[in-house]
Protein backbone atom coordinates (compact mmCIF):
# COMPACT_ATOMS: atom_id res chain seq x y z
CA UNK A 1 0.00 0.00 0.00
CA UNK A 2 1.42 3.32 -1.06
CA UNK A 3 1.19 6.19 1.43
CA UNK A 4 0.14 9.49 -0.11
CA UNK A 5 2.24 12.32 1.29
CA UNK A 6 -0.01 15.03 -0.13
CA UNK A 7 -2.91 13.85 2.06
CA UNK A 8 -1.02 14.19 5.34
CA UNK A 9 -2.21 17.73 5.99
CA UNK A 10 -5.20 19.95 5.44
CA UNK A 11 -8.89 20.08 6.14
CA UNK A 12 -10.99 16.93 5.79
CA UNK A 13 -14.66 17.60 5.12
CA UNK A 14 -15.59 13.94 5.48
CA UNK A 15 -13.94 13.76 8.90
CA UNK A 16 -15.59 17.02 9.91
CA UNK A 17 -19.04 15.70 8.98
CA UNK A 18 -18.61 12.18 10.36
CA UNK A 19 -16.52 13.16 13.39
CA UNK A 20 -15.31 10.22 15.49
CA UNK A 21 -16.97 7.72 13.15
CA UNK A 22 -14.50 8.73 10.43
CA UNK A 23 -11.68 7.64 12.74
CA UNK A 24 -13.35 4.29 13.41
CA UNK A 25 -14.00 3.72 9.70
CA UNK A 26 -10.32 4.37 8.91
CA UNK A 27 -8.96 1.99 11.54
CA UNK A 28 -8.22 4.52 14.28
CA UNK A 29 -10.64 2.81 16.61
CA UNK A 30 -9.21 3.83 19.97
CA UNK A 31 -9.01 7.50 19.03
CA UNK A 32 -12.55 7.39 17.62
CA UNK A 33 -13.89 5.77 20.76
CA UNK A 34 -12.05 8.31 22.90
CA UNK A 35 -13.63 11.17 20.96
CA UNK A 36 -17.07 9.57 21.38
CA UNK A 37 -16.38 9.24 25.11
CA UNK A 38 -15.50 12.94 25.33
CA UNK A 39 -18.78 13.77 23.58
CA UNK A 40 -20.75 11.61 26.01
CA UNK A 41 -18.99 12.96 29.10
CA UNK A 42 -19.63 16.56 28.04
CA UNK A 43 -23.29 15.69 27.32
CA UNK A 44 -22.88 16.75 23.71
CA UNK A 45 -21.48 20.21 24.45
CA UNK A 46 -18.05 19.06 23.26
CA UNK A 47 -19.37 17.93 19.89
CA UNK A 48 -18.62 21.17 17.96
CA UNK A 49 -15.05 21.10 19.25
CA UNK A 50 -14.75 17.41 18.31
CA UNK A 51 -16.03 18.13 14.78
CA UNK A 52 -13.47 20.89 14.26
CA UNK A 53 -10.68 18.73 15.74
CA UNK A 54 -11.61 15.89 13.39
CA UNK A 55 -11.65 18.19 10.38
CA UNK A 56 -8.24 19.63 11.18
CA UNK A 57 -6.37 16.55 12.48
CA UNK A 58 -7.90 13.57 10.66
CA UNK A 59 -5.54 13.49 7.67
CA UNK A 60 -2.39 13.85 9.74
CA UNK A 61 -3.59 11.31 12.34
CA UNK A 62 -4.34 8.81 9.59
CA UNK A 63 -0.97 9.45 7.91
CA UNK A 64 0.90 8.95 11.21
CA UNK A 65 -1.01 5.73 11.83
CA UNK A 66 -0.08 4.45 8.37
CA UNK A 67 3.58 5.28 8.94
CA UNK A 68 3.57 3.42 12.25
CA UNK A 69 1.88 0.35 10.79
CA UNK A 70 4.31 0.19 7.86
CA UNK A 71 7.40 0.77 9.99
CA UNK A 72 6.59 -2.22 12.23
CA UNK A 73 7.38 -4.59 9.39
CA UNK A 74 10.23 -2.69 7.83
CA UNK A 75 13.14 -4.92 6.77
CA UNK A 76 15.58 -2.57 8.49
CA UNK A 77 13.90 -3.30 11.84
CA UNK A 78 14.48 -7.05 11.53
CA UNK A 79 18.21 -6.67 12.18
CA UNK A 80 17.71 -4.64 15.34
C-alpha positions in Angstrom: 0.0 0.0 0.0 1.4 3.3 -1.1 1.2 6.2 1.4 0.1 9.5 -0.1 2.2 12.3 1.3 0.0 15.0 -0.1 -2.9 13.8 2.1 -1.0 14.2 5.3 -2.2 17.7 6.0 -5.2 20.0 5.4 -8.9 20.1 6.1 -11.0 16.9 5.8 -14.7 17.6 5.1 -15.6 13.9 5.5 -13.9 13.8 8.9 -15.6 17.0 9.9 -19.0 15.7 9.0 -18.6 12.2 10.4 -16.5 13.2 13.4 -15.3 10.2 15.5 -17.0 7.7 13.1 -14.5 8.7 10.4 -11.7 7.6 12.7 -13.4 4.3 13.4 -14.0 3.7 9.7 -10.3 4.4 8.9 -9.0 2.0 11.5 -8.2 4.5 14.3 -10.6 2.8 16.6 -9.2 3.8 20.0 -9.0 7.5 19.0 -12.5 7.4 17.6 -13.9 5.8 20.8 -12.0 8.3 22.9 -13.6 11.2 21.0 -17.1 9.6 21.4 -16.4 9.2 25.1 -15.5 12.9 25.3 -18.8 13.8 23.6 -20.8 11.6 26.0 -19.0 13.0 29.1 -19.6 16.6 28.0 -23.3 15.7 27.3 -22.9 16.7 23.7 -21.5 20.2 24.4 -18.0 19.1 23.3 -19.4 17.9 19.9 -18.6 21.2 18.0 -15.0 21.1 19.3 -14.7 17.4 18.3 -16.0 18.1 14.8 -13.5 20.9 14.3 -10.7 18.7 15.7 -11.6 15.9 13.4 -11.7 18.2 10.4 -8.2 19.6 11.2 -6.4 16.6 12.5 -7.9 13.6 10.7 -5.5 13.5 7.7 -2.4 13.8 9.7 -3.6 11.3 12.3 -4.3 8.8 9.6 -1.0 9.5 7.9 0.9 9.0 11.2 -1.0 5.7 11.8 -0.1 4.4 8.4 3.6 5.3 8.9 3.6 3.4 12.2 1.9 0.4 10.8 4.3 0.2 7.9 7.4 0.8 10.0 6.6 -2.2 12.2 7.4 -4.6 9.4 10.2 -2.7 7.8 13.1 -4.9 6.8 15.6 -2.6 8.5 13.9 -3.3 11.8 14.5 -7.0 11.5 18.2 -6.7 12.2 17.7 -4.6 15.3 
